Amino acid sequence: MLNCGSSPALDSITGKVDEIKGKLAEGMAALGDLESKANEALAELQAALPELPAAGPSLQADVGALIAQMQTDAGGAIAAFKEAWGEALGDGELQEYIDLVTNAISDPLSLASFDPCEAIPNKELDSATGEVVAKAKEMKIPEAKPVKIPSFSEITTKIPAMTFPDGTTSPEVTITGPTTIDLTSIISSVSPNGTSRSSSGFGAAMDARSQALGKINKHFTPKVKAARLAYEAEKKKPEYGQTGGSGINGSGAAKRQRLYTTGRMSASQVKWYENFIDLEIEYHNVQTRRDNIKDQLVVYIEYLAGRVSQENFDKGEKFFKDDFKEHVGTTELDSDMALYETGKSDLDANKADFQGVANHTNQVVSSSVSVN
């Protein structure tokens, strides 16, 4: 039976293994034959292995030998080197290596630092064909000494200078060696006056904050969605693709603006583009209105907590309202301001909780690490 994938050598080895199995089945009496069959299988295996070609002459090794020989017999060394490599290497490359060695020998300092493994490519001569075989350079074993790991007694810790809320300061301190940590100096959730985060009103304060900001999100969510859908609907119209589409890194928008300002849009494209821009602006504006109201309510929480002065809050609120008057239509302005005032009223009910959290936090921070 023809087996195109068979290997005569492997088949022979397999046969020997089968014979060994047979001898094992015969028991202890066949141990002598078993050893003989094992040796035969090993011989078959060794015969099947391909013979590895012997390494040919190495250019790096021969250049190293050339350096040593040229110091006693330069002419003979060069002649021997040319005879070995003359046919395989071109005259120019051969002379380049000879000049390199000659220059190194002429200068003792250069010779001391000359390394054939670095300066000469890793080439070998194929003994069978006489052709040059280029190989990757051998990896150099690192000679640098390992970095010294300092002992604990040599480790330096620098604690920066600090200024605490009560005005006291602590200077910069440098500590060398093991340091004992005073656990009582670590910031705790319980302040020196006995309040904890929970007893200071933290939970109620966070709930009030989430509810106030959540009302703003709930009010604006349908408005943002409607503006987004209207804006995206315009992108599906043919004029969007005709005037640049999405483009790359804003190139589509730039192309539309260029076509519009240079009068190269058709009348229908101009009408579409002007409406498209209005919808895009409205989509961004409605999100900005929502975010600005939420940001101003967060500032109001800081005011209730005592972290923002009345004067600074009044200035910020005036700017906030003036900005809305300038950029928001009358109908939306009244609605937005009513929403903002309602949010403030809701937060007022938890003023004591916001102040309790602020006082507790200030106590904890002021009792943090103190270095003498």
C-alpha positions in Angstrom: 0.0 0.0 0.0 1.4 3.4 -1.0 1.8 5.9 1.8 3.0 9.2 0.3 3.6 10.7 3.7 5.7 7.8 5.1 9.3 8.1 6.2 11.4 4.9 5.8 13.7 6.0 8.7 10.8 6.6 11.0 9.1 3.3 9.9 12.2 1.4 10.7 12.5 3.0 14.2 8.8 2.2 14.8 9.4 -1.4 13.8 12.2 -1.6 16.4 10.0 -0.1 19.1 7.3 -2.8 18.2 9.9 -5.5 18.6 10.9 -4.1 22.0 7.2 -4.2 23.0 7.1 -7.8 21.9 10.1 -8.7 23.9 8.6 -7.0 27.0 5.6 -9.2 26.6 7.9 -12.3 26.7 9.0 -11.4 30.2 12.4 -11.4 32.1 13.9 -14.1 29.9 14.0 -11.8 26.9 16.0 -9.0 28.7 19.1 -9.7 26.7 17.3 -9.5 23.4 15.6 -6.3 24.8 18.9 -4.5 25.2 20.0 -5.6 21.7 16.8 -4.3 20.2 17.1 -1.0 22.1 20.6 -0.5 20.8 19.4 -1.2 17.2 16.6 1.4 17.6 19.1 4.0 18.9 21.4 3.3 16.0 18.5 3.7 13.5 17.6 7.0 15.2 21.1 8.3 15.0 21.4 7.3 11.4 18.2 9.2 10.6 19.5 12.5 12.1 20.9 14.9 9.4 24.6 15.7 9.8 25.0 19.3 10.8 27.5 21.2 8.7 30.7 22.3 10.4 31.0 26.0 11.0 33.0 27.8 8.4 35.6 30.5 8.9 34.4 33.5 10.9 35.2 37.0 9.7 35.2 38.4 13.3 37.5 35.6 14.5 39.9 36.0 11.6 40.1 39.8 12.1 40.9 39.1 15.7 43.7 36.8 14.7 44.9 39.3 12.1 45.4 41.9 14.8 47.5 39.5 16.9 49.6 38.3 13.9 50.2 41.8 12.3 52.1 42.8 15.4 54.8 40.2 14.6 54.4 39.6 10.8 52.2 42.2 9.2 52.9 41.1 5.6 52.3 37.4 6.2 49.2 38.1 8.3 47.6 40.3 5.6 48.5 37.8 2.9 46.9 34.9 4.8 43.8 37.0 5.5 43.4 37.9 1.8 43.8 34.3 0.8 41.1 33.2 3.1 38.6 36.0 2.3 39.8 37.5 -1.0 37.4 35.5 -3.3 34.4 35.8 -1.0 34.6 39.6 -0.3 35.1 42.4 -2.8 38.4 44.1 -2.9 36.9 47.3 -1.4 35.4 45.5 1.6 38.5 43.4 2.2 40.7 46.5 2.1 38.3 48.3 4.5 38.9 45.6 7.2 42.6 45.7 6.7 42.7 49.5 7.0 40.6 49.3 10.1 43.0 46.9 11.8 46.1 48.9 10.6 44.7 52.1 12.1 43.9 50.4 15.3 47.4 48.9 15.6 49.1 52.2 14.9 47.4 53.8 17.9 47.8 51.9 21.2 44.8 53.7 22.7 42.6 52.7 19.8 43.9 49.2 19.9 43.0 48.8 23.5 39.3 49.7 22.8 39.0 48.0 19.5 36.4 45.1 19.6 36.1 43.0 16.4 32.7 41.8 17.6 31.4 45.4 17.5 33.3 46.8 14.6 33.2 43.8 12.2 30.0 42.3 10.8 29.2 38.7 11.8 30.0 36.9 8.6 31.0 33.3 8.0 32.2 31.3 4.9 30.1 28.4 3.9 32.6 25.5 3.7 30.6 23.8 1.0 29.8 26.7 -1.4 32.4 29.2 -0.5 29.7 31.9 -0.2 29.5 34.5 2.6 26.7 34.0 5.1 25.7 37.1 7.0 24.4 36.5 10.6 23.1 38.7 13.3 25.6 40.0 15.8 26.0 37.9 18.9 24.3 39.4 22.0 26.9 41.0 24.3 26.7 39.8 27.9 26.1 42.9 30.1 29.2 43.9 32.1 27.7 46.8 34.1 27.5 46.2 37.8 23.9 45.9 39.2 22.4 48.9 40.8 22.9 48.9 44.5 19.7 48.7 46.5 19.9 51.0 49.4 19.3 49.6 52.9 16.4 50.9 55.0 18.9 52.9 57.0 19.8 54.9 53.9 16.3 55.7 52.6 15.4 59.4 52.9 11.8 60.6 53.3 11.0 64.2 52.7 7.8 65.7 54.3 6.9 69.0 52.7 6.0 72.1 54.6 2.3 72.5 55.3 -0.1 75.3 56.2 -3.3 74.3 58.0 -6.7 76.0 57.8 -6.2 77.5 61.3 -3.1 79.3 60.1 -0.5 77.1 61.8 2.4 75.8 59.8 4.8 72.9 59.9 8.3 73.2 58.3 9.7 70.8 55.7 11.3 67.8 57.5 13.8 65.2 56.1 13.9 61.8 57.8 16.6 59.2 57.1 16.2 55.6 58.0 13.1 53.6 59.2 10.3 55.8 60.3 7.7 55.0 62.9 4.2 56.1 61.8 2.0 57.6 64.4 -1.4 56.4 63.6 -3.0 59.2 65.6 -1.6 61.6 63.0 -3.5 60.1 60.1 -6.6 62.0 59.0 -9.6 60.3 60.5 -13.3 60.4 59.6 -13.9 61.5 63.2 -12.9 65.0 64.0 -11.4 66.2 67.4 -14.7 67.7 68.4 -16.3 64.3 68.3 -18.3 64.6 65.0 -18.1 61.9 62.4 -19.0 62.1 58.8 -22.3 60.4 59.4 -23.3 62.5 62.4 -22.3 65.7 60.6 -25.2 65.4 58.2 -23.2 64.0 55.3 -25.9 61.6 54.1 -28.6 64.2 54.1 -26.4 66.8 52.4 -25.5 64.4 49.6 -29.1 63.4 49.1 -30.2 67.0 48.9 -27.4 67.8 46.4 -28.3 64.7 44.2 -32.0 65.6 44.2 -31.5 69.2 43.3 -29.1 68.5 40.4 -31.3 65.5 39.4 -34.3 67.8 38.9 -32.2 69.9 36.5 -31.3 66.8 34.5 -34.9 65.6 34.4 -36.1 68.9 33.2 -33.5 69.2 30.4 -33.3 65.5 29.2 -36.3 65.7 26.8 -35.1 69.1 25.5 -31.6 67.8 24.9 -33.0 64.7 23.1 -35.3 66.7 20.9 -32.5 69.1 19.9 -30.2 66.2 19.2 -32.7 64.3 17.0 -33.5 67.5 15.0 -29.8 68.2 14.5 -29.0 64.6 13.5 -32.0 64.5 11.1 -30.4 67.2 9.0 -27.3 65.1 8.7 -29.3 62.4 6.9 -30.4 64.8 4.2 -28.5 64.7 0.8 -27.3 68.3 1.3 -25.1 67.1 4.2 -23.1 64.7 2.0 -23.1 67.2 -1.0 -21.4 69.8 1.1 -18.6 67.7 2.8 -20.3 65.2 5.1 -18.5 64.4 8.3 -15.0 64.7 6.8 -11.9 64.0 8.9 -11.0 66.2 11.9 -13.6 68.8 11.1 -12.8 69.0 7.4 -16.5 68.6 6.5 -17.6 71.5 8.6 -14.8 73.6 7.2 -15.7 72.8 3.7 -19.4 73.8 4.3 -18.4 77.1 5.8 -16.0 77.7 2.8 -18.7 76.9 0.2 -21.2 79.1 2.0 -19.0 82.2 2.4 -17.7 82.0 -1.2 -21.2 81.6 -2.6 -20.6 78.2 -4.1 -23.7 76.6 -2.6 -27.0 76.2 -4.5 -30.1 77.9 -3.2 -31.4 74.7 -1.7 -28.1 74.0 -0.1 -27.9 77.5 1.4 -31.4 77.1 2.9 -30.5 73.7 4.3 -27.2 74.9 5.7 -28.6 77.9 7.5 -31.2 75.7 9.2 -28.5 73.1 10.0 -26.4 75.7 11.7 -29.3 76.9 13.8 -30.1 73.4 14.9 -26.5 72.7 15.8 -26.3 75.9 17.9 -29.5 75.0 19.7 -28.3 71.5 20.5 -25.2 72.9 22.1 -27.0 75.8 23.8 -29.5 73.6 25.6 -26.7 71.5 27.0 -24.9 74.6 28.1 -28.0 76.0 29.8 -28.4 72.7 31.8 -24.7 72.5 32.8 -24.5 76.2 33.8 -27.5 76.0 36.1 -26.1 72.8 37.8 -22.7 74.5 38.2 -24.3 77.6 39.8 -26.3 75.4 42.2 -23.0 73.6 43.3 -21.5 77.1 44.0 -24.7 77.8 46.1 -24.1 74.7 48.1 -20.5 76.0 48.9 -22.1 79.3 49.9 -24.5 77.5 52.3 -21.6 75.5 53.7 -19.7 78.7 54.4 -16.9 78.1 52.0 -17.9 80.9 49.7 -18.5 84.4 51.0 -21.7 86.3 50.4 -19.9 88.9 48.4 -18.3 86.4 46.0 -21.5 84.4 45.7 -23.5 87.6 44.7 -20.9 88.5 42.1 -20.9 85.1 40.6 -24.7 84.8 40.6 -25.0 88.2 38.9 -22.6 87.2 36.1 -24.5 83.9 35.7 -27.9 85.7 35.3 -26.5 88.4 33.1 -25.0 85.7 30.8 -28.4 84.0 30.5 -30.2 87.2 29.7 -27.7 87.9 26.9 -27.8 84.4 25.3 -31.2 82.9 26.1 -34.6 83.8 24.7 -37.3 85.4 27.0 -39.4 82.2 27.3 -36.4 79.9 28.0 -34.9 82.6 30.4 -38.0 82.7 32.6 -38.2 78.9 32.7 -34.5 78.5 33.4 -34.4 81.1 36.2 -37.5 79.6 37.8 -35.8 76.2 37.8 -32.7 77.7 39.3 -34.6 79.5 42.1 -36.5 76.3 42.9 -33.2 74.4 43.2 -31.9 77.0 45.6 -35.0 76.7 47.8 -34.7 73.0 47.9 -31.1 73.3 49.0 -31.9 75.8 51.7 -33.8 73.1 53.6 -30.5 71.3 54.2 -28.3 74.3 55.0 -27.5 72.9 58.5 -26.3 69.6 56.9 -24.0 71.4 54.4 -22.6 73.5 57.2 -22.1 70.4 59.4 -20.2 68.6 56.7 -18.0 71.6 56.1 -17.2 72.1 59.8 -16.4 68.4 60.2 -14.1 68.4 57.2 -12.3 71.5 58.5 -11.8 69.9 61.8 -10.4 66.7 60.3 -8.0 68.6 57.9 -6.7 70.9 60.7 -5.9 67.8 62.9 -3.9 66.1 60.1 -0.2 65.2 60.3 1.8 67.6 62.5 5.6 67.4 62.4 7.6 69.0 65.2 
